[in-house]
């Protein structure tokens, strides 16, 4: 198993060829953290696109700059975002709304379902709407720029 680690995240490729990115508990993801994670994904993939599971269930918040970094295309063929709370879903909705990539992305609360989706030969159709729940309107926190936890940029 190939792996790479920073002080805030670990990235490894499992026996199925799925990249798994796990953030350490209570992490506040800053721009530099997001850039380092994207670089690790791109380096581990090389010229081959691979499915990516991002476990963000224990993160505290994601900075505006980090959200912009995550909106960029990387070497992931499809991305399953694993979260545990409604806050995680709001973060994912915001990132997907900014994301111009045509690669499939989906939010899950079940690791098993996320892995099944990632390992499927052809992933099921993803809702064409940028928002996970099918709406096209931003939650008030995002529209007003007050998104994030208290004290987060």
Buried (B, 14 or more C-beta within 10 A) or exposed (E): EEEBEBEBBBBBBBEEEBBBBBBEEEBBBBBBBBBBBBBBBEEBBEEEEBBBBBBBBBBBBBBBBBBEBBBEEBBBBBBBBBBEEEBBBBBBBBBBBBBEEEBBBBBBEEBEEBBEBBEEEEBEEBEEEBBBEEEEEBBEEBEEEEBBEEEBE
